[in-house]
Amino acid sequence: MNDVLTLVDTHVRRAFGEPDARAAVTFLGTERIEVLRFVDAEEGIVRYATRGMSAAPMADPAEALADPERGPRAELLLTVRAGLADTDKVLRPLAVLAAAPQVEGVVVAPGASLDTGEPLWPGAPFTSVLVAEAGGLVEDLPLEPPHEPVRFFPLLPLTPTEAAWKRVHGADALHERWLRHETDLRDPLRGAVPLA
């Protein structure tokens, strides 16, 4: 388990450089979840990456017995524009989302929405996120068989209106709207995309 997290740490640092901060959150009955912060001053963005979600494979809650070795593993990534909002308060909500597979038996996959039940940071117009396809920001991390690779899922913040619209029309339709309106998904203050 610790070996996987050490590999994750190295893999993420290879992609983003050294983190300038990290915070740890422990929930009752779960392993510790860390959130690492990476500031890219050149691009004017801040990236947050979880570390700890991949310590165990995600298991379907319908299965009677979880396989301790086989099953999908993942970590979460969030990228926002720097200096526009107090986004560092996203550390706890991100840790809550990363603990969801352990706490609630959720299997996180592309196209899924994850809800925090509260703003992602103070004043944020977002209370949930859409899980995007892995592999764009950080490549999958291969592990020794029979373990599946660790996938790094980018999270796209959703306004409540977008989350409700996505439940009816699907993630692909929402992506299409974002593209059509050239939505800056890294803007921590953006409003909902026009949905009418």
N, C-alpha and C positions, 0 to 999 in steps of 0.2 A: 504494500500500500504506500509506504513512504518512498519506495523506489519510483513508483509512478509519479508522485508529486514532485520529486526531485527532477525527473525528466521533464515534467510540465514546466517547472520553473525555468530550466535551462532553455527549453524550446521557446517559451514566450519572450525571454530576455534576448534570445537570438533574433527574434522578429522585431522587437520594439526597443531594445537597449536596456539599460538599468532602470528599474523603477525608482522614482524619487520618493515614494511613500508606500506603505502597506499597512493594512488594518486587518485584525482578526476578529471573527464573531463566532461564538459557540452557542448552539441551541441545545436545549435539553434532549438528550438521547441521540445526538448527532456528532459526527466528526467536526473538527474545526474547519471553518471556511475562511480563507484569506481573500482580500481584494487588493490587487496591486494597481498603482497609478503610474502612468507613463505620460510625461509631458513632452509634446513635440512642438517646441517654440517656433521652429521654422515654418511649420504648417498651421500653427495657431490652434492646435487641437489637444485634447486630453483623452487618453485611452485608459479604460479600467478593465482589468482581467481578473476573473475569479481563479482561485487555486484551492482545490479540495473536493470539488464536486466529482472529479474523475477518480477519486480514491477507490470507489466501488462502482461496479457496473449498474446502470439503471435497470430496474426490473418492472415488468408488467404487474400491476397490483392484483390482476386476476389469477396469476400463477400462485400455486400453493406454496412453493418453495423457490426462493431466489437463488440463482446460480452465483456463487461468489466470484467466479472467474469470467464467465461468458456474459455478454450483453454489451449494449452501447455505453460508451463513456464520453463525457463532454465537459467543457468549461465554457464560460460566458464572457463575451467582450462587449463593451459599450464605448462608442466614440462620440465626443461632443466638442463643439467649438469652445475654446478656452476664454475665460474672462467675462462671459455674458451672464452667468448665473452661478449660484453656490452649488455647483454640481458635485462637490466632494461629499455632500450629505447623501449621495446615492450609494455609499458604501454598504450601509445596512440593508436597504432594499435589494441590492444586488446579491448580498449574502443570503437573504431570505429566499430569493429565486434559485440560487445555487443549491440551497439545502432542500428544496422542494422534492427532488427524487428520494432523498432519505426520509423526509418527514411525511410526505403525502403519497409516495409511490408513483410520482409523475415521471413519465418518460418524455424528456424534452426532445423535440424534433422540429425541423424547418416547417414553417407555416403555422406553428402553434402560437397562441397568445398566452402570456403569463401575466397575472394581475397581482399587484402588490397591495391593493386596497387603500393606498395612500399616495400622495404625490411622490415622484421619484426623488425630488429634492425640494427645498422650500420654494413655493411659488410656481412649481413646475406644472404645465398644463397636461402632464402625462401621469397616469396611474398604472399603465400596463405597457408591455413591450411585445413586439412581434419577433419571433425567432427566424432569422434569415439563414440562408444556406451557408454551410461551413466551407472553409478552404480559400476564401478570398483574401482575408487579412493574415491569417495564420494557417499554414498547411496542417493537415492531420498529422498527429504524432503516432507513428507505428509502435506497437508493443509486441513483446514476444508472444507467439501463439500459446494458448488458445485465446488470449486477450484481444479484444477488438481495439482498433486505434482510438486515441482520444481526438474528438472533433471539437473545434473552437467555433462556437456559434455567435455571430454578431447579433446584437439586440437592437431593434429599431423602436424608439419610443412611440407610443400610440396615445392620441387624445381619446377621451371616452367616446366621442362621436365616431372616430375612426374605428375603435374597437368594436362598437356596436355594428357599424357598417360591414366590417370584416366578417363578423359572425354570420351575417346574412349572405354576403356576396363572395366571400373567400379571400385568401391572402393574395392570390394572383391579381384579382381585380383591384385590390387596394394598391398593389405595386404599380399597376398600370396607371392609376390615378396620380400617384406620386410622380411617375415619370412624365406624364402628360403636362403636369403643372410645374415641373422642374423643382420639386420640393427639396429643400435643404434638410435632409434627415438628421444632420449633425447640429442643427440650430436648436439650442436648449429652450428657446423662447417661441418657437414657431407655433402658429395656429393650425387648426385642422385643415386638411386639403379640401377644396370644394367637392362635395359629394352629390350634389343635386344633378 
